[in-house]
Each structure stands twice: as C-alpha cells, then as structure tokens.
Amino acid sequence: MSIQFVKTTPDNIRFFPAPGTPEAQMTEREVNDIAEIFQTPLAGSYNWDYETVDGRIRKLYQLGKELNWNQESDLNWDQYYPHSQPPVDQNFNPFVGYEPFEKLSEEEKLRFSWHNQSWTLSQFLHGEQGALLVASQLTSCAPTFDAKLYAASQTFDEARHVETFNRYIQEKIGFMYPVNPHLKLLLDKILSDPRWDLKFIGMQIIIEGLALAAFNTMRMVSLDPLLKEIIYLITRDEARHVTFGVNYLEYVVKHMTEEEIEERAQFAYEACVVMRERLIATEVFVEFGWDVAAARERVLSASVMEYFRKFLFSRIIPNLARIGLLTDTVRPKFEALGILEYENAVSDGDIDWAELSKPLY
C-alpha cells in the first residue's frame, strides 16, 4: 500500500470495477491512498472529575450504545437494482422540461440520472468523512465528561456511515464524484478553527441538520430498496447527533458574551449560504457539457428544488433559534434567503425519547 499526499483536492470522477471481477481483487500492494493534509490549532481538554448527570446527553449516549448496527449483518447487499431504471422518482427531477436535458436521448437521460445520484451520494459520503473527523476532534476538546463520551460514540457512528456509503457507491453505482468545493470549504473551516463550540455549531447544527433533512428526502424519492434501508439506519443515528448538538449548545451559548454570540450567529448564517450552493451539482453539469450558470439558475428557480431547499433548512432555523443564534443581526439575512418562516417550528431540542428509542427493526 502507498500513500500519495496531495496539495489540492482531487477533482476527477473515480470509477470502480464491478464486484467479483478480477480487477476488483486488488492486493495490498496495489492500493494507493490519496491524502490531503489540513492543519488545526486544536486546543484539547482533560476532564478530571468525571462528573456525570443522568440527563439528556447521557441518555443520548446510552441510546447510541444500544442502537448500534452493522452494515455487513444488518443489510442485505444481495439486493439488486438495475441501472436500466432511474434511481429516483422522476417526478422530483428539476430538469424535466429544461431544454439541455430534454435534448438528451433516453439513454443519456438515464445516464444523467445515475450521475446525479452518484454526485448526491458522493457528497453524503464526503460529508460523513468530515463529520467523522470533527467528532473525533470534539472528543478531545469538548470540556464536559458526558459530551466527550457522546462525541466518542458519534465518531463510531460516523465511521459506520462512511463505510456504508462508500460500499454502496462502489458496489451499486460504480463511480464516485469528488467533494463539492462549497462543502469542502465549510469542512475546512470547521476542522481548522480552534474554537470547539464553533465546531459544534458547524457540524452538529448546520451540516448534520441539513444531512438529516436530505437523507429523509432521499429515502422518500429513492427507488432502490437497499438504499432506503441504508438511509433509514443512518437517519436514526443522525437524529441523535443533531439533538445532542442542540441540547449541548443551548447551555453553552447562554454563557457567552454578546460579542461571541454575534460572531457565531454570523458564522451560522455564512455556513447556510455555503451549504445552499452545495446543493447544486455543478460537477454533473460540467460532465454533460451544460452551461453551468444556466443550469444553476434552473436549480434555484425550479419549484421542486425551492421546496426541497426550504425543507432542508426547516430543521436548522428552529434549532438556531433554540440555542440563541438567530439574533436580530442575522434575522434579516435569513429572511432574504426565504427560510426565516421556520423560526417557530419545533426544534430538535424537544426530544421525543420514544421515537429515538425505537428498536432498529
């Protein structure tokens, strides 16, 4: 095995040999890992009193232990969904009626659908790797004992998510898109910032909150039963992660200065703007030779995508309001994005223990 360190993020589509073929049986010597270094002035902390309270964070940690799942034994990987069929319900395709899409042959329309699906799931995968790295940082830098325990359990959850999405993409789709630059930008910021609470805000509230809504949407529109099962299991984990972030930050933000709160509220807004762009599959447009600016405008104006974007942020806005980061300074900015209407929706700080405690099956 060799490790190739790169200075810039790879931007090529990776193709994988079909499972069971000789090309898929690589030896250890043939494996080439591609790694990109990031630097972080992380300030960790010990916790020497090991004090714990049988409260919300500890209960979430206990649930994390009880509801672990294994992709090798809890999922049926023998299920087969043909590439001769679109991977998602085409009623949710924002490009129906869009001239560049309609000019494609039926074969090319199908290929576009699979590329779009690969791009979406690839961003899920890359986001989960980011969550894995951030959760491992939080284990070190979270100041309280219960938070360290939960961050450790979340790290294992994220590793499982990375493992599962990676297997599905390689075995069931066969090719993977690189990380979207907007998602990478936010991950870099969260990973390299020395402030532990900003890592909580960026990952637990923004990225995980968006992922939870996106996963629920994918489960609704996907036509592959195996992917539906994968999303179901991962969503259960993500619901705990977001709930952890909201409950923990609600306490933390109360003890910040007004200046600190405004700084973090502005970061949350900027993170939402970045993640809004992350929803646009620019790399797929390039692959099919489309005008990127025109295709982007189509995504932003299509009614199905407008509804989708609002649904994604419907979880983030009430959570920001709950923890105290929807300040008077940023409220007009969120209103300009058209998502402030969810301010008074139920937040993930209101825990439905019965729902979170349901058995896996």
SVG drawing of the C-alpha trace seen along z (x, -y; Angstrom):
<svg xmlns="http://www.w3.org/2000/svg" viewBox="-44 -43 48 56">
<polyline fill="none" stroke="black" stroke-width="0.4" points="0.0,0.0 1.2,-3.5 0.1,-6.9 0.0,-9.8 -0.1,-13.2 -1.7,-15.9 -1.8,-19.7 -5.2,-20.2 -8.4,-18.2 -8.8,-15.7 -11.5,-16.8 -11.9,-13.7 -14.7,-11.1 -13.4,-7.8 -14.7,-4.6 -14.7,-1.2 -14.6,2.3 -17.6,4.5 -17.6,6.6 -16.4,10.1 -14.3,9.3 -10.5,9.9 -10.0,6.1 -11.8,5.7 -9.5,8.1 -6.7,5.7 -3.7,6.7 -2.5,4.6 0.5,3.6 -1.8,2.2 -3.8,-0.1 -2.9,-3.8 -4.4,-6.1 -4.7,-9.7 -4.4,-12.0 -4.7,-15.8 -3.2,-17.4 -5.1,-20.1 -3.6,-22.0 -5.6,-22.8 -4.5,-24.6 -6.9,-22.3 -7.0,-23.0 -8.0,-19.8 -9.0,-19.5 -8.9,-16.8 -11.8,-16.3 -10.5,-15.2 -13.6,-14.9 -15.6,-12.5 -18.8,-14.1 -21.9,-12.9 -25.6,-13.6 -28.2,-11.2 -29.6,-13.8 -30.3,-14.3 -26.7,-14.0 -26.1,-10.8 -29.4,-9.3 -28.4,-10.0 -25.1,-8.3 -26.8,-5.3 -29.1,-5.1 -26.0,-5.3 -24.6,-2.2 -27.9,-0.3 -28.8,-1.0 -25.5,-0.2 -25.9,1.6 -23.5,3.4 -23.7,2.9 -22.4,6.4 -25.0,8.2 -28.0,5.8 -28.2,5.0 -29.0,7.4 -26.3,6.5 -27.6,9.2 -30.5,6.9 -30.1,5.7 -31.4,2.6 -30.8,2.3 -29.0,-0.6 -31.6,-0.3 -34.0,-2.1 -33.7,-5.6 -32.5,-5.6 -35.1,-8.1 -38.7,-9.1 -38.6,-11.3 -41.4,-13.4 -38.7,-15.1 -36.4,-15.7 -36.0,-19.5 -34.7,-19.2 -37.8,-17.8 -38.8,-20.4 -35.3,-22.0 -34.0,-22.2 -30.5,-20.8 -32.0,-17.8 -34.8,-17.3 -32.3,-17.2 -30.6,-14.2 -31.5,-10.8 -33.4,-8.4 -30.1,-6.6 -28.4,-9.8 -31.2,-10.9 -30.8,-7.7 -27.0,-8.2 -27.6,-11.7 -29.9,-10.4 -27.3,-8.0 -24.6,-10.6 -26.8,-12.9 -27.4,-10.1 -23.7,-9.3 -23.0,-13.0 -25.6,-13.3 -24.5,-10.2 -20.8,-11.1 -21.5,-14.4 -23.2,-12.4 -20.0,-10.3 -17.6,-13.2 -19.8,-15.0 -19.8,-11.9 -16.0,-11.8 -15.9,-15.4 -18.3,-14.5 -16.0,-11.6 -13.0,-14.0 -15.0,-16.7 -16.5,-14.2 -13.0,-12.9 -11.9,-16.5 -14.9,-17.1 -13.9,-14.1 -10.7,-15.9 -11.9,-19.4 -15.4,-19.2 -15.0,-20.3 -17.5,-18.1 -17.4,-14.4 -20.7,-13.5 -20.0,-15.4 -16.7,-13.6 -18.5,-10.2 -21.2,-11.2 -18.7,-12.6 -16.8,-9.3 -19.9,-7.3 -20.7,-9.7 -17.3,-9.1 -18.1,-5.4 -21.4,-6.2 -19.8,-8.4 -17.2,-5.7 -20.0,-3.3 -21.8,-5.9 -18.6,-6.4 -18.1,-2.7 -21.7,-2.1 -22.0,-4.9 -18.6,-4.0 -19.6,-0.4 -22.9,-1.3 -21.3,-3.8 -18.5,-1.4 -20.6,1.8 -24.0,0.5 -23.2,-2.6 -19.7,-2.0 -18.3,-5.6 -17.8,-8.4 -17.8,-12.2 -15.2,-14.4 -16.2,-16.6 -18.2,-19.7 -15.9,-22.8 -18.6,-24.5 -18.9,-21.5 -15.1,-21.2 -14.8,-24.9 -17.1,-24.6 -15.4,-21.3 -12.0,-23.0 -13.3,-25.9 -14.8,-23.7 -11.8,-21.4 -9.2,-24.1 -10.9,-26.5 -9.5,-26.3 -12.9,-27.1 -14.6,-23.9 -18.1,-25.5 -17.8,-26.6 -17.1,-23.0 -20.3,-22.1 -22.3,-24.8 -20.9,-24.0 -21.2,-20.2 -24.0,-19.4 -26.4,-22.2 -25.6,-23.1 -24.1,-20.1 -25.8,-17.4 -29.1,-19.3 -29.0,-19.6 -28.0,-15.9 -30.9,-14.7 -33.4,-16.5 -31.6,-15.5 -31.5,-11.8 -35.2,-11.9 -35.8,-13.3 -33.5,-10.7 -35.4,-7.9 -38.7,-9.2 -37.6,-9.5 -35.1,-6.6 -36.4,-3.6 -33.7,-1.2 -34.9,0.8 -31.3,1.3 -30.6,-2.4 -33.9,-3.1 -32.7,-0.7 -29.3,-2.3 -30.8,-5.8 -33.2,-4.6 -30.4,-3.3 -28.2,-6.3 -31.0,-8.8 -31.7,-7.2 -28.1,-8.0 -28.2,-11.5 -31.3,-12.4 -29.4,-11.7 -26.4,-13.7 -28.5,-16.8 -30.4,-16.5 -27.1,-16.3 -25.8,-19.4 -28.9,-21.5 -29.2,-20.4 -25.5,-21.0 -25.2,-24.3 -28.3,-25.7 -26.5,-25.6 -23.1,-26.8 -24.4,-29.8 -26.2,-31.1 -22.8,-31.7 -21.2,-33.6 -20.8,-37.3 -23.0,-39.3 -20.0,-39.7 -19.2,-36.0 -22.9,-35.2 -23.0,-37.6 -19.8,-36.2 -21.2,-32.7 -24.6,-33.7 -22.8,-35.3 -20.8,-32.1 -24.0,-30.0 -25.5,-32.3 -22.5,-32.1 -22.4,-28.3 -26.0,-28.2 -25.2,-30.3 -22.3,-28.0 -24.4,-24.9 -27.1,-26.4 -24.6,-26.3 -23.5,-22.7 -27.0,-21.6 -26.1,-22.4 -24.5,-19.6 -22.1,-21.7 -19.7,-18.8 -22.5,-16.9 -23.4,-19.9 -19.7,-20.0 -19.7,-16.3 -22.6,-16.7 -21.3,-19.9 -24.1,-22.1 -23.9,-25.9 -23.2,-25.8 -24.6,-29.3 -27.9,-28.5 -28.2,-25.0 -27.6,-26.6 -30.3,-29.1 -32.6,-26.2 -32.0,-24.5 -32.6,-27.7 -35.8,-28.5 -37.4,-25.1 -40.3,-24.8 -39.4,-21.3 -35.9,-22.4 -37.2,-25.5 -39.4,-23.3 -36.5,-20.9 -34.2,-23.7 -36.8,-25.1 -37.4,-21.7 -33.7,-21.2 -33.4,-24.4 -36.7,-23.9 -34.7,-22.0 -31.8,-24.4 -33.7,-27.6 -35.7,-26.5 -32.5,-24.9 -30.6,-28.2 -33.5,-30.0 -33.5,-27.4 -29.8,-27.8 -29.9,-31.6 -28.1,-32.2 -31.0,-33.7 -30.1,-37.2 -31.5,-40.5 -28.4,-41.0 -28.8,-37.8 -32.5,-37.5 -32.9,-39.8 -30.2,-37.8 -32.0,-34.5 -35.3,-36.2 -33.6,-37.2 -32.8,-33.5 -36.5,-32.8 -36.2,-30.4 -37.0,-32.5 -40.6,-31.3 -39.5,-28.1 -38.3,-30.1 -41.1,-28.9 -41.2,-25.3 -40.4,-22.5 -36.7,-22.3 -34.6,-19.2 -34.1,-20.3 -37.6,-18.9 -36.6,-15.3 -39.1,-12.5 -37.5,-9.8 -40.0,-7.2 -39.1,-7.9 -35.3,-7.9 -35.5,-4.7 -37.4,-2.5 -35.7,0.8 -33.9,0.9 -36.5,3.2"/>
</svg>
